[in-house]
Amino acid sequence: MSQTVLTLIHPNRYKEHRVYLDSQISGAFPIAQAHRKPLFLHRSFAGEAELEDCSYFYDTSDDLVRLLKSLAAGSLDAGHLYPGSWFSFEEGLRRFRRGLEVG
């Protein structure tokens, strides 16, 4: 079983990357959140409230390598991930139903 989810969205392709900041999500986000797996994301996503509490952010490839090595060594602290009820099944179902009512 996977220990984390590494999305392949990076700002070096700005046009495609901008879509994920403005109007779309990667399928990796809900999969990671459903299974309570940390996301490894480029720091450009750090301002997104729904991603702040379930992600580790990196700036450079060296930062990402350090995260991966920490994960492999078992020294990556995950105590801050998925706090509160926002990530609970019940809250997700409530948000989903509310979205259906609006549409």
N, C-alpha and C positions, 0 to 999 in steps of 0.2 A: 504494500500500500504506500502511496505517495506521502511524503512528509510535508510538502509544500507545493505551491503552484507558481510557476514562473511564466508570466505572460510574455508574449513576443511583440509587445507594443513599445516602440521607442521613438523619441522625438527626432531621430535623424531622418525620418521620413515625415516631415512636418505636416503636410497636407492630410495624410492618412491618420496621423497621430491626433491632430486637432479634432477630428470627428469624435474620437473617444473622450475628449475633454468636454465637448459641447453637447452631443446629442445621442451617442450610442454607448453601449457597454460591451466589453468582451465577454464571451461565454464563460471564460475562465473565472470571472468575478463571482457569479452565483454558485458555480461548482465549488470553488474554494470555500465560500461562506456556508454553503449547505453542509459541507463536511468538516467545517471548522479548521481548515488548513490555512496557514499563513500564505499571503501573497507576497512575492518578491516583485516589486514594481519600481520603475524609474521614478525619481523624485518629482518629476513633473506632475504626478498624480497625488502628491502629498496634500494638496488643498481640498481634496474630495472627502467630505465628511464620512461617507459610507465606506471609504477605503482606509481612512486613518487608523481605525481601531482593529484592523485585521491584516495589516501589511507591514513589511519591512521595506524601506526605500533605499535605493542606491543611486549614486551620481555617475560613477565610472565603472568600467568593467572590473577594475581592481576591487572596488567596493563590493560588487556582486560576488567576486571570487571569495572575498573574506566572509560574506554571508553564507555562501555554500560550504566553505570549510568549517565555519562555526556549526552549521546544521549537521554536517557529517560527524563532527566531534561531540555532538550532543550538548554544546555549550550555548546554544541560542536560547535566550530567555523569552518564553512565550507567555509569561504571566500577565502581560498587559493586553493580550489579544482577546477580542470578542467579549468585552464587558457589557453588563446591563442586559436589558431585554430586547434591544433593537434587533439583534441577530437571532432571536428565538423563533421557532417554527410558528408559534401563535402570532407573533408580531408580523412576520413575513406574510402569513395568510391574511391578516387584517389589511395590510398594505395592498396585497394582490386584489382582494375583494373591493377595496376602495377604488382601485384603478379600473376595475370592471364597471363600477357604477358611474364613473366619470365618462368613460368611453362610450 
